[in-house]
């Protein structure tokens, strides 16, 4: 029997389990057939073969293997048909099956040394082949005498059945182990196998005929197969030798024609895998210097292809020491005990290694590993061929290319080191290089008693440029900022970019802290000059933290202190600098704790939503509710002024804002169900949310989740944020049917022409204007703002109505809708529900007498 014997070398655990299941199934089927045929005896010919005589024949037939290399895979053709046909004619079915089982097990385990899973599968499928061959042969031979056409036909059909079964089972296992089958190649291999099978079967039938007709001359049947076997083996040996010499010639030719070192080395590795039918080949070069890495060029396993890739030097020196004083050697191993375990480099189960020599000593190793298939292993003749090839590679390198290649390696190493220590965009030092220089600066400062300082910079509102004009414009701004910082510092100072919009400056040899403050002031001033990007002027302010080193400063502590001072500057006023002070550490610790607490409160749903009613000032009805986040603490509600700016600063505003939007929509929807009041809900949106590309989709999900009418949802955006938000983002939101409102209108810098183009429906007049209209100050500005809203066709809501005088004044300006503490303070969901349950939908909460001005439904506050 014959056929492909190569299985996938490495299989996953899942594939292994599948193969074991198939093996068990095959063994069960073979066992059932053996049990069913146990009662059958031999055919009664002139010869009786017992299992103990037939098993050695099976064993010997598996040793007489001719190896054929075909399309980078290995196939074996044995004379196993001879004992199979002999057993069909002269042994009982059970003894034939037992002999096949015993003989194949010994041959595969002792001579092939196959892994357990492969041994088990092959023994099972060989046994099944024998069992099915018995069934087919006995079915056909029953039609006539064994020595007649019936016996010959039955034997041929039995052997062909065994071949088909072998091919099908091996193909199935290859698929189960993740391999791919080429249909044309399988047909070609099956054709070659069929020819060998029919030839061996024909010889076996000649022997059977001689035994049956003239037993004394039966030994002559052994002469043709033995002669054929040795002749074919000699032919294949010469063919393989000629093929290797041709491969060596082609490899040397390709080596000389290679234009540069990378192509020469990868080409040599490719030629080696073809020449030796190996799974992979590697060339590891070891430049001078123990601190230098090794450089790997490799082809295989699979699609792996590396060219001069830096690796750990010990991976090459270990193999180099193993070769010792010799030129080349085998690396014996097995699947269970590999010569090199897997890790950063592939495992070597069977391999060879040779020196790559340069001048007076070895400069590398040439490794060829894992012969394809398991029918043969690397031999000493392979080692000699590899040694010849490696010598040619060495000669090529020494004759001019090695010096160039090592120079290229040096340049490559320097380039990689520079890339590892510098920012690719601005070409400034990165965090790694900055930290190294800072550590050395602190060491020098301890001896010279000079001052060292660190400046930590964060650009204010950089995300606005990135989101409005794109990343390319943002990159241009970062490059411009880097150049200006360098221009504002001394040549010996280290300017670094830590990533994003964060920069740092290391100042050495200062006379005192004042020098660091002067440097921070220069940077703030130079960045205050607008940048010209895409025909638009952008002012990129930076908040700067200044940390002055003392006797016990460490690099990490100094950077943390500068970072802490930077956040203090940003909280105080953007575009300024702040010197670190010791109490800031405690403040930073508290802020970190606050961040953790706030993140936990958001995740665990510990926050609550309060609602401030928005009132029709003339009818006294509640038109809508503004949702306001509140954080219950141990001693009462934590003020929004405490945690909302902090959430903005830390990025927690995004999950917080989404939670408020979802919670408010759900609760106002429920209020409509419980009280019949269908009100609008207004939710404040942060700039971070608007810059999130997923935000419009998240809003749509909230509407769908709560089946909420989109026209009842109002998203409030401050005037400044509105001007920084791309129009297409606003249009995506309004396309959902949601209305947009400008919060704190009148405090920003929007132009009327720009507002006219925006999808805005509502303006909310800031409380600072309301505070003036009821006093002695001129109220013309507030009147103008109201008129602007009317001229643009926008609805106007006045915020911050806190006295009866203010209420009278704003209604005198024609304002119809307002909110404020005089009308109603923010209240809990339960209190809003209790309020709305008192009156039917559309009815006033309470109306004053005579002038029609609303009487507030809470205790009035005095001015």
Residue pairs with C-beta under 8 A, 6 or more apart in sequence:
1 78
1 80
1 81
1 84
1 126
1 129
1 159
1 162
1 163
1 166
1 197
2 75
2 76
2 77
2 78
2 80
2 163
2 166
2 193
2 196
2 197
3 75
3 163
3 166
3 167
3 170
3 189
3 190
3 193
4 73
4 75
4 167
4 170
4 189
5 74
5 75
5 76
5 122
5 170
5 373
5 374
5 375
6 73
6 74
6 75
6 372
6 373
6 374
6 375
7 118
7 121
7 170
7 173
7 174
7 177
8 15
8 174
8 177
8 178
8 179
9 279
9 335
9 349
9 370
11 19
11 117
11 177
11 178
12 178
15 176
15 177
15 178
16 117
18 176
18 177
19 117
19 121
19 173
19 176
19 177
20 117
20 120
22 121
22 169
22 172
22 173
22 176
23 117
23 120
23 121
23 124
26 121
26 124
26 125
26 127
26 128
26 169
27 124
27 127
27 128
29 128
29 131
30 97
30 124
30 127
30 128
30 130
30 131
33 97
33 128
33 131
33 132
33 134
33 135
34 93
34 94
34 97
34 98
34 127
34 131
37 93
37 94
37 97
37 131
37 134
37 135
37 138
38 93
38 94
40 92
40 93
40 94
40 138
41 92
42 48
42 49
42 90
42 91
42 92
43 89
43 90
43 141
43 146
45 89
45 90
45 146
45 147
45 211
45 212
46 211
46 212
46 215
47 90
47 211
47 215
48 90
48 91
49 86
49 87
49 90
49 91
49 95
50 91
50 95
51 91
51 95
51 96
51 98
51 99
51 102
54 83
54 86
54 87
54 91
54 95
54 96
54 99
54 103
55 98
55 99
55 102
55 103
55 106
56 103
57 82
57 83
57 86
57 99
57 103
58 80
58 83
58 99
58 100
58 102
58 103
58 104
58 107
59 103
59 104
59 106
59 107
61 78
61 79
61 80
61 82
61 83
61 103
62 78
62 80
62 103
62 104
62 107
62 108
62 111
63 107
63 111
64 78
64 79
64 229
65 76
65 77
65 78
65 375
66 76
66 77
66 78
66 229
66 232
66 233
66 236
67 74
67 75
67 76
67 236
67 375
67 376
68 74
68 75
68 76
68 77
68 192
68 236
69 75
69 240
69 243
69 277
70 188
70 189
70 192
71 185
72 274
72 277
72 372
73 372
73 373
74 277
74 371
74 372
74 373
74 374
74 375
74 376
75 189
75 192
75 193
75 373
75 375
76 375
77 192
77 193
77 196
79 200
79 225
79 229
80 200
81 159
81 197
81 200
81 201
81 204
82 200
82 203
82 204
82 207
82 225
83 99
83 103
84 96
84 100
84 130
84 133
84 158
84 159
84 162
84 204
85 155
85 159
85 201
85 204
85 205
85 208
86 204
86 207
86 208
87 95
87 96
87 99
87 100
87 130
88 96
88 133
88 134
88 137
88 154
88 155
88 158
89 146
89 151
89 155
89 208
89 212
90 208
90 211
91 99
93 131
93 134
93 138
96 130
96 134
97 127
97 130
97 131
97 134
100 126
100 127
100 129
100 130
101 123
101 126
101 127
101 130
104 122
104 123
104 126
104 127
105 119
105 123
108 114
108 119
108 122
108 123
109 119
112 119
112 374
112 375
113 334
113 374
114 122
114 374
115 335
115 336
118 374
121 169
121 173
125 165
125 166
125 169
125 170
126 166
128 165
128 169
129 161
129 162
129 165
129 166
130 162
132 158
132 161
132 162
132 165
133 158
133 159
133 161
133 162
134 158
136 154
136 157
136 158
136 161
137 154
137 155
137 157
137 158
138 154
139 154
140 150
140 153
140 154
140 157
140 158
141 150
141 151
141 154
142 150
143 150
144 150
144 151
145 151
146 212
147 208
147 209
147 212
147 213
151 208
152 205
155 201
155 204
155 205
155 208
156 198
156 201
156 205
159 197
159 201
160 194
160 197
163 190
163 193
163 194
163 197
167 186
167 190
167 193
171 181
171 186
174 181
175 181
199 228
200 225
203 221
203 224
203 225
203 228
206 221
206 224
207 218
207 221
207 222
210 217
210 218
210 220
210 221
211 218
211 221
244 275
244 385
247 271
247 274
247 275
248 275
248 385
248 388
248 389
250 271
251 267
251 268
251 271
251 272
251 275
251 389
251 392
252 389
252 392
254 267
254 268
254 271
255 264
255 267
255 268
255 271
255 392
255 393
255 396
256 396
258 264
258 267
260 401
261 308
261 397
261 401
261 404
261 405
261 408
262 297
262 307
262 308
264 393
264 396
264 397
264 401
265 283
265 285
265 297
265 307
265 308
265 393
266 297
266 298
266 299
266 305
266 306
266 307
268 281
268 283
268 297
268 366
268 389
268 393
269 281
269 282
269 283
269 297
269 298
269 299
269 300
270 281
270 299
271 389
272 278
272 281
272 299
272 366
272 368
272 386
272 389
273 279
273 280
273 281
273 299
273 300
273 368
275 385
275 389
276 352
276 368
276 371
276 378
276 382
276 385
276 386
277 371
277 372
277 373
278 300
278 351
278 368
278 369
278 370
278 371
278 372
279 300
279 301
279 346
279 369
279 370
279 371
279 372
280 298
280 299
280 300
280 301
280 304
280 346
280 368
280 369
280 370
281 298
281 299
281 300
281 366
281 367
281 368
281 369
282 296
282 297
282 298
282 345
282 365
282 366
282 367
282 369
283 296
283 297
283 298
283 356
283 364
283 365
283 366
283 367
283 393
284 294
284 295
284 296
284 297
284 311
284 315
284 316
284 319
284 364
284 365
284 367
285 294
285 295
285 297
285 308
285 316
285 356
285 363
285 364
285 405
285 409
286 292
286 294
286 313
286 316
286 317
286 320
286 362
286 363
286 364
287 295
287 363
287 406
287 409
287 410
288 406
290 313
292 313
292 409
292 413
293 310
293 311
293 312
293 313
293 413
294 310
294 311
294 312
294 313
294 315
294 316
294 317
294 364
295 308
295 309
295 310
295 311
295 409
296 306
296 308
296 309
296 310
296 311
296 315
296 316
296 345
297 306
297 307
297 308
297 309
298 304
298 305
298 306
298 309
299 305
300 346
301 346
301 370
304 346
308 408
308 409
308 412
310 413
310 416
311 344
311 345
312 344
315 344
315 345
316 364
316 365
319 340
319 353
319 365
319 367
320 355
320 362
320 364
320 365
322 329
322 331
322 353
323 329
323 353
323 354
323 355
323 362
323 365
327 354
327 355
327 387
327 390
327 391
328 352
328 353
328 354
328 355
328 383
328 384
328 386
328 387
328 390
329 352
329 353
329 354
329 383
330 351
330 352
330 378
330 380
330 383
331 339
331 340
331 348
331 350
331 351
331 352
331 353
331 367
331 369
332 339
332 350
333 339
333 340
333 348
333 349
333 350
333 351
334 349
334 350
335 349
338 347
338 348
338 349
339 348
339 349
339 350
339 351
339 369
340 347
340 348
340 351
340 369
341 347
346 369
346 370
348 367
348 369
348 370
349 369
349 370
350 369
350 370
350 371
350 377
350 378
351 367
351 368
351 369
351 370
351 378
352 367
352 368
352 369
352 378
352 382
352 383
352 386
353 365
353 366
353 367
353 368
354 365
354 366
354 383
354 386
354 387
354 389
354 390
355 362
355 364
355 365
355 366
355 390
355 394
356 362
356 363
356 364
356 365
356 366
356 390
356 393
356 394
356 397
357 363
357 391
357 394
357 398
358 364
358 394
358 397
358 398
358 402
359 398
363 397
363 402
366 386
366 389
366 390
366 393
368 378
368 382
368 386
371 377
371 378
397 405
420 432
421 429
421 430
421 432
421 433
422 428
422 429
422 430
422 433
423 429
423 430
423 496
423 497
423 499
425 475
425 478
425 479
425 497
426 478
426 479
426 482
426 497
427 482
428 482
428 486
428 495
428 496
428 497
428 503
429 437
429 494
429 495
429 496
429 497
430 496
430 497
430 498
431 496
431 498
431 499
431 504
433 494
433 496
434 494
434 496
434 498
434 504
434 506
435 555
435 559
437 494
437 506
438 452
438 454
438 494
438 506
438 555
438 558
438 559
439 555
441 452
441 506
441 508
442 452
442 549
442 553
442 554
442 555
442 558
444 450
444 508
445 451
445 452
445 508
445 549
446 551
448 509
450 508
450 509
450 510
450 511
451 509
451 510
451 511
451 512
451 513
451 515
451 516
451 548
451 549
452 506
452 507
452 508
452 510
452 548
452 549
452 553
452 558
453 506
453 507
453 510
453 513
453 515
453 516
453 519
453 546
453 547
453 548
453 549
454 504
454 505
454 506
454 507
454 546
454 547
454 549
454 558
454 559
454 561
454 562
455 504
455 505
455 507
455 516
455 519
455 520
455 523
455 544
455 545
455 546
455 562
455 577
456 502
456 503
456 504
456 544
456 545
456 547
456 559
456 562
456 563
456 565
456 566
457 485
457 502
457 503
457 504
457 505
457 523
457 542
457 543
457 544
457 566
458 501
458 502
458 503
458 542
458 543
458 566
458 570
459 481
459 501
459 503
459 540
459 541
459 542
460 540
460 541
460 542
460 543
460 570
460 574
460 575
461 541
461 574
461 724
462 474
462 477
462 478
462 500
462 501
462 540
463 501
463 687
463 688
463 691
464 687
464 691
464 724
465 473
465 474
465 477
465 533
465 538
465 540
466 473
466 474
467 691
467 726
468 724
468 725
468 726
469 533
469 534
469 536
473 533
473 534
476 533
477 531
477 533
477 538
477 540
478 497
478 501
480 531
480 540
481 503
481 527
481 531
481 540
481 542
482 495
482 497
482 503
484 523
484 526
484 527
485 495
485 503
485 505
485 523
485 526
485 527
486 495
487 526
488 519
488 522
488 523
488 525
488 526
489 495
489 505
489 507
489 519
489 522
489 523
490 507
492 508
492 509
493 505
493 506
493 507
493 508
493 519
494 505
494 506
495 503
495 504
495 505
496 503
496 504
496 505
496 506
497 503
497 504
498 504
503 542
504 559
504 562
505 519
505 523
507 515
507 516
507 519
510 516
513 548
513 579
516 546
516 548
516 579
517 546
517 577
517 579
520 544
520 546
520 577
521 577
523 542
523 544
523 577
524 541
524 542
524 544
524 575
524 576
524 577
527 539
527 540
527 541
527 542
528 539
528 541
528 575
529 539
530 537
530 538
530 539
531 537
531 538
531 539
531 540
532 538
541 574
541 575
542 575
543 566
543 567
543 569
543 570
543 574
543 575
543 576
543 577
543 578
544 566
544 569
544 576
544 577
544 578
545 561
545 562
545 563
545 564
545 565
545 566
545 567
545 568
545 569
545 577
545 578
545 580
546 562
546 565
546 577
546 578
546 579
546 580
547 558
547 559
547 561
547 562
547 565
547 579
547 580
548 579
548 580
549 558
560 588
561 580
561 584
561 585
562 580
564 580
564 584
564 585
564 587
564 588
565 578
565 579
565 580
565 581
565 584
566 578
567 588
567 591
567 649
568 578
568 584
568 587
569 576
569 577
569 578
570 649
571 645
571 649
572 578
591 646
594 643
594 646
595 646
595 650
595 652
598 631
598 643
598 646
598 647
598 650
598 652
598 656
599 652
600 606
601 607
601 631
602 652
602 655
602 656
602 659
603 655
605 659
606 631
606 632
607 629
607 630
607 631
607 632
607 656
607 659
607 660
608 629
608 630
608 631
608 632
608 828
608 829
609 627
609 628
609 629
609 630
609 660
609 663
609 664
609 667
609 829
610 627
610 628
610 629
610 630
610 826
610 827
610 828
610 829
611 625
611 626
611 627
611 628
611 664
611 668
611 826
611 827
611 828
611 829
611 832
612 625
612 626
612 628
612 819
612 824
612 825
612 826
612 827
613 622
613 624
613 625
613 819
613 823
613 824
613 832
613 835
614 622
614 623
614 624
614 625
614 626
614 680
614 682
614 797
614 817
614 818
614 819
615 621
615 622
615 623
615 817
615 818
615 819
615 823
615 824
615 845
615 854
616 622
616 623
616 816
616 817
617 807
617 810
617 811
617 815
617 816
617 817
617 818
617 853
617 854
618 811
618 816
618 852
618 853
618 854
619 844
619 847
620 844
620 845
620 846
620 847
620 854
620 855
621 842
621 843
621 844
621 845
622 677
622 679
622 835
622 836
622 845
623 679
623 680
623 817
624 679
624 680
624 681
624 682
624 714
625 664
625 668
625 679
625 680
625 681
625 682
625 832
626 681
626 682
626 683
626 684
626 716
626 819
627 660
627 661
627 663
627 664
627 668
627 681
627 682
627 683
627 684
628 640
628 684
628 826
629 640
629 644
629 656
629 660
630 637
630 638
630 640
630 826
631 637
631 638
631 643
632 638
644 653
646 652
647 653
647 656
648 686
648 687
648 688
651 688
653 686
653 688
653 689
654 686
654 688
654 689
654 692
657 683
657 684
657 685
657 686
657 688
657 689
658 689
658 698
660 683
661 683
661 698
661 699
661 702
662 702
662 705
662 706
664 681
664 683
665 681
665 702
665 703
665 705
665 706
665 708
665 713
666 706
667 829
668 679
668 681
668 708
668 712
669 706
669 707
669 708
671 677
671 679
671 829
671 832
671 833
671 836
672 678
672 679
674 833
674 837
675 833
675 836
675 837
675 841
676 840
676 841
677 836
677 841
678 712
678 841
679 712
680 712
680 713
680 714
681 712
681 713
681 714
682 714
682 715
682 716
682 741
683 713
683 714
683 715
683 716
684 716
684 743
685 715
685 716
685 717
685 721
686 721
687 721
687 724
687 725
689 695
690 717
690 721
690 725
690 729
691 725
692 698
695 729
695 733
696 729
696 732
696 733
696 736
699 713
699 715
699 733
699 736
699 738
700 736
702 708
703 710
703 713
703 736
703 738
709 737
710 736
710 737
710 738
711 737
711 738
711 739
713 738
713 739
714 738
714 739
714 740
714 741
714 762
715 733
715 738
715 739
715 740
715 741
716 740
716 741
716 742
716 743
716 764
717 725
717 740
717 741
717 742
717 743
718 742
718 743
718 744
718 747
718 748
719 742
719 743
719 744
719 745
719 746
719 747
719 748
719 749
719 750
720 747
720 748
720 749
722 730
722 742
722 748
722 750
722 758
722 760
723 748
723 749
723 750
723 754
727 757
727 758
727 759
730 740
730 758
730 759
731 759
733 740
734 740
734 759
739 761
739 762
740 758
740 759
740 760
740 761
740 762
741 760
741 761
741 762
741 763
741 764
741 797
742 750
742 755
742 760
742 762
742 763
742 764
743 764
744 764
744 766
744 799
745 763
745 764
745 765
745 766
745 785
745 789
746 765
746 766
746 768
746 769
746 781
746 785
747 766
747 768
752 788
752 792
755 792
756 792
760 794
761 794
761 795
762 794
762 795
762 796
762 797
763 785
763 788
763 789
763 794
763 795
763 796
763 797
764 796
764 797
764 798
764 799
765 782
765 785
765 786
765 789
765 796
765 797
765 798
765 799
765 815
766 799
766 800
767 799
767 800
767 820
768 800
769 781
769 782
769 785
770 782
770 798
770 799
770 800
770 801
770 802
770 806
770 809
770 810
770 820
771 800
771 806
772 778
772 779
772 781
772 782
773 779
773 782
773 806
773 809
773 810
773 813
774 803
774 805
774 806
774 808
774 809
774 863
779 809
779 813
782 810
782 813
783 813
786 796
786 813
786 814
786 815
789 795
789 796
790 796
790 814
795 817
796 815
796 816
796 817
797 817
797 818
797 819
798 810
798 815
798 817
798 818
798 819
798 820
799 818
799 819
799 820
800 806
800 820
801 807
801 810
801 818
801 819
801 820
801 821
801 822
801 823
802 820
802 821
802 822
802 861
802 863
803 822
803 861
803 862
803 863
804 822
804 860
805 863
806 820
806 822
806 863
807 818
807 822
807 823
807 853
807 854
807 856
808 853
810 818
811 853
821 861
822 856
822 860
822 861
823 854
823 856
823 857
823 858
824 856
824 857
824 858
825 858
827 835
835 845
835 857
838 845
839 845
844 854
845 854
845 857
846 854
846 855
846 856
846 857
847 854
847 855
848 854
848 855
